Amino acid sequence: MIEISKLGKWYGAFHVLKDCTTSVAKGEVVVVCGPSGSGKSTLIKCVNALEPFQQGEIRVDGVSLGDKATNLPRLRARVGMVFQHFELFPHLRIIENLCLAQQKVLGRGRDEAMARSARLLDRVGLTEQAGKFPGQLSGGQQQRVAIARALAMDPIAMLFDEPTSALDPEMINEVLEVMVALAQEGMTMMVVTHEMGFARRVADRVIFMDKGEIVEDAATEAFFGSPRSDRAQLFLSKILSH
């Protein structure tokens, strides 16, 4: 579903992604982890063409992001993205946040968009919040709305960029449970996160990044049981000891 080949990206003179190669199969859940500043978020934003890259290739469902003929807005509409800070429209009610892109991008009628939105709000346990504005919801509720909004577009894959890092600890689980259910339903997912419990429970593979490079790309059990690199061993020793 997602193929990344020899990806390179620079911010000016700073080499932020270095020769990154990996893939995500249909229905696979891949967690991307590593220390802050390692390039995790940049990698996942490149997959959705939110960040340009200067070297290599990314293909999503066989379509090359680097090809000038590719309709990037159309491709983005097929790949759900959930950000760290929700990115909901504060002046729109929750139900309207879910309907807007369905109507504007997919061309759905209002009744169809409303029905789809209502089903998804029920799925994430927020039916009673449909008429409220984002500012009236907790952080965890807003992030669940953001996931429902992405799902409303019927995506072929979902990308998550540290979806729980802006949340209070007690709100993290309510978001992770929605993500676990998605994974169990077979959604193709690429998740940047520090939640190692989630990674162990759900991920098929773990990618560990450091200084812009993919240092390890291994099955979940192998990564947690016997990481090959010293850098990954150090990272896990710190993050799992708390």
Residue pairs with C-beta under 8 A, 6 or more apart in sequence:
1 24
1 25
1 26
1 28
1 60
1 61
1 156
1 157
1 188
2 23
2 24
2 47
2 58
2 59
2 60
2 157
2 188
2 190
3 23
3 57
3 58
3 59
3 60
4 20
4 21
4 22
4 23
4 43
4 46
4 47
4 56
4 57
4 58
5 21
5 56
5 57
5 58
5 59
6 19
6 20
6 21
6 55
6 56
6 57
7 17
7 19
7 20
7 21
7 43
7 46
7 53
7 55
7 56
7 57
7 58
8 15
8 17
8 18
8 19
8 20
8 53
8 54
8 55
8 56
9 15
9 16
9 17
9 42
9 46
9 51
9 52
9 53
9 54
9 55
10 16
10 54
15 212
16 39
16 42
16 212
17 39
17 42
17 43
17 46
17 53
17 212
18 211
18 212
18 213
19 56
19 213
20 39
20 43
20 56
20 209
20 212
20 213
20 214
21 56
21 214
22 30
22 207
22 214
22 217
24 30
24 157
24 188
24 189
24 190
25 188
26 188
27 186
27 187
27 188
28 188
28 189
28 204
28 205
29 183
29 187
29 188
29 189
29 191
29 202
29 203
29 204
29 205
30 189
30 190
30 191
30 203
30 204
30 205
30 206
30 207
31 191
31 192
31 193
31 198
31 199
31 202
31 203
31 205
31 206
31 207
31 220
32 40
32 43
32 44
32 190
32 191
32 192
32 193
32 206
32 207
32 209
33 40
33 192
33 193
33 194
33 196
33 199
33 206
33 207
33 208
33 209
33 235
34 40
34 208
34 209
34 210
34 215
34 235
35 210
35 235
38 209
38 210
38 211
38 212
39 209
39 211
39 212
39 213
40 162
40 192
40 209
41 161
41 162
41 192
42 51
43 192
43 209
44 159
44 160
44 161
44 190
44 192
45 51
45 161
46 52
46 53
46 58
46 65
47 58
47 60
47 65
47 79
47 159
47 190
48 76
48 79
48 81
48 159
49 65
49 72
49 75
49 76
50 76
50 81
53 66
57 64
57 65
57 66
58 64
58 65
58 66
59 65
60 75
60 78
60 79
60 156
60 157
61 78
61 156
61 157
63 70
63 75
64 70
65 72
65 75
73 105
77 101
77 105
77 106
77 153
78 153
78 155
78 156
78 157
79 155
79 156
79 157
79 158
79 159
80 150
80 151
80 153
80 155
80 157
80 158
80 159
81 150
81 158
81 159
81 161
82 143
82 146
82 147
82 150
82 158
82 159
82 160
82 161
82 163
83 146
83 161
83 163
84 161
84 162
84 163
84 165
84 166
85 166
86 134
86 139
86 142
86 143
86 145
86 146
86 166
87 146
88 94
88 97
88 134
88 142
88 145
88 146
88 149
89 96
89 97
89 100
89 134
90 133
90 134
90 135
91 133
92 100
92 133
92 134
93 130
93 131
93 132
93 133
94 121
94 126
94 129
94 130
94 131
94 132
94 133
94 134
94 137
94 145
95 114
95 117
95 118
95 121
95 130
95 131
97 134
97 145
97 149
98 113
98 116
98 117
98 120
98 121
98 145
98 148
98 149
98 152
99 110
99 113
99 114
99 117
99 152
101 149
101 152
101 153
102 108
102 112
102 113
102 116
102 117
102 152
102 153
103 109
103 110
103 113
105 153
106 153
106 154
108 116
113 152
116 152
117 130
117 148
117 152
118 127
118 130
120 148
120 151
120 152
121 127
121 129
121 130
121 145
121 148
123 148
123 151
123 178
124 144
124 145
124 147
124 148
124 178
125 144
125 174
126 137
126 141
126 144
126 145
126 148
129 136
129 137
129 141
129 145
134 142
134 145
137 145
138 171
139 166
139 167
139 168
139 171
140 167
140 168
140 170
140 171
140 172
140 174
140 175
141 174
143 163
143 164
143 167
143 171
143 175
144 174
144 175
144 178
146 163
147 163
147 175
147 178
147 179
147 182
150 158
151 158
151 182
156 188
157 187
157 188
157 189
157 190
158 182
158 187
158 188
158 189
158 190
159 189
159 190
159 191
160 179
160 189
160 190
160 191
160 192
160 193
161 192
162 192
162 193
162 194
163 175
163 179
163 191
163 193
164 171
164 172
164 175
164 176
164 193
164 195
165 193
165 194
167 175
172 195
176 195
176 198
179 189
179 191
179 198
179 202
180 198
180 201
180 202
182 189
183 189
183 202
184 202
191 198
191 199
191 203
193 199
194 239
196 224
196 236
196 239
196 240
199 206
199 220
199 224
200 220
200 224
203 220
204 219
204 220
205 217
205 218
205 219
205 220
205 223
206 216
206 217
206 218
206 219
206 220
206 223
206 224
207 214
207 216
207 217
208 214
208 215
208 216
208 217
208 223
208 227
208 229
208 231
208 232
208 235
209 215
210 231
210 235
215 229
215 231
215 232
216 223
216 227
216 228
216 229
216 232
218 227
218 228
223 232
224 236
227 233
227 236
